[in-house]
Amino acid sequence: MGEEIEHYQEVIMKTTVINGRPRSNGSTAFIINKILEGMNISNADINYFCLGQTDIKYCLGCKDCYKTGKCVQHDDVEKNYEKHS
């Protein structure tokens, strides 16, 4: 029998991590950073953001997003959506 060579395609995991706590350096952020350190070892594609450091406006209820697919308010939700999609 001949020697079989298996070819593996490297799969890169895409991950979005959202820290919903207001403090970006608290205990939750510490735990998240430990997890991210482990994920970096496996070459994961990680997108991290802390909601406490973002400018997110309340929904106006205008429903323009239903028609156009975009919000009329230009805040950090729009920036993060474009970055992660």
C-alpha positions as CSV (number, residue, x, y, z in Angstrom):
1,M,0.0,0.0,0.0
2,G,1.2,3.5,-0.8
3,E,1.6,6.2,1.8
4,E,-1.5,8.4,2.0
5,I,-0.9,12.0,2.5
6,E,-3.8,14.0,3.9
7,H,-4.1,17.6,3.1
8,Y,-5.7,19.9,5.6
9,Q,-7.0,23.3,4.9
10,E,-6.3,25.7,7.7
11,V,-9.6,27.0,9.1
12,I,-9.6,30.3,10.7
13,M,-12.3,30.9,13.3
14,K,-13.9,34.3,13.1
15,T,-15.1,35.5,16.4
16,T,-16.8,38.7,17.6
17,V,-16.4,39.4,21.4
18,I,-18.7,42.0,23.0
19,N,-17.9,43.2,26.5
20,G,-21.2,44.6,27.7
21,R,-19.9,46.0,30.9
22,P,-19.3,49.8,31.3
23,R,-15.7,49.4,32.6
24,S,-13.2,48.4,30.0
25,N,-10.6,47.3,32.6
26,G,-12.8,45.5,35.2
27,S,-12.9,41.9,36.1
28,T,-15.1,40.9,33.1
29,A,-12.5,42.5,30.8
30,F,-9.8,40.6,32.6
31,I,-11.5,37.2,32.0
32,I,-12.3,38.1,28.4
33,N,-8.6,39.0,27.8
34,K,-7.5,35.6,29.1
35,I,-9.8,33.9,26.7
36,L,-8.6,36.0,23.9
37,E,-5.0,35.2,24.7
38,G,-5.9,31.5,24.2
39,M,-7.7,32.2,21.0
40,N,-4.7,34.2,19.6
41,I,-2.6,31.0,19.9
42,S,-4.9,29.3,17.4
43,N,-4.7,32.2,14.9
44,A,-8.4,33.1,15.3
45,D,-9.7,36.2,13.6
46,I,-10.9,38.2,16.7
47,N,-13.0,41.3,16.7
48,Y,-13.4,42.8,20.2
49,F,-15.2,45.8,21.4
50,C,-16.4,47.1,24.7
51,L,-19.9,48.7,24.7
52,G,-18.8,51.0,27.5
53,Q,-16.5,52.7,25.1
54,T,-18.9,53.0,22.2
55,D,-21.4,55.7,21.2
56,I,-24.6,53.9,20.6
57,K,-27.8,55.9,20.2
58,Y,-31.3,54.8,21.0
59,C,-33.5,53.6,18.2
60,L,-35.8,56.4,16.9
61,G,-38.4,54.0,15.6
62,C,-38.4,55.6,12.2
63,K,-38.1,52.2,10.4
64,D,-35.9,53.6,7.7
65,C,-33.6,50.6,8.3
66,Y,-36.5,48.4,7.0
67,K,-36.5,50.3,3.7
68,T,-32.8,51.0,3.2
69,G,-31.0,48.4,5.4
70,K,-29.2,51.2,7.2
71,C,-29.9,53.3,10.3
72,V,-30.3,57.0,9.9
73,Q,-28.2,57.6,13.0
74,H,-24.5,57.4,12.4
75,D,-23.0,55.9,15.5
76,D,-20.6,53.1,16.5
77,V,-23.2,50.4,15.6
78,E,-22.8,51.4,11.9
79,K,-19.0,51.4,12.2
80,N,-18.9,48.0,13.9
81,Y,-21.4,46.5,11.5
82,E,-19.3,47.5,8.5
83,K,-16.1,46.2,10.2
84,H,-17.6,42.8,11.1
85,S,-19.7,42.0,8.1
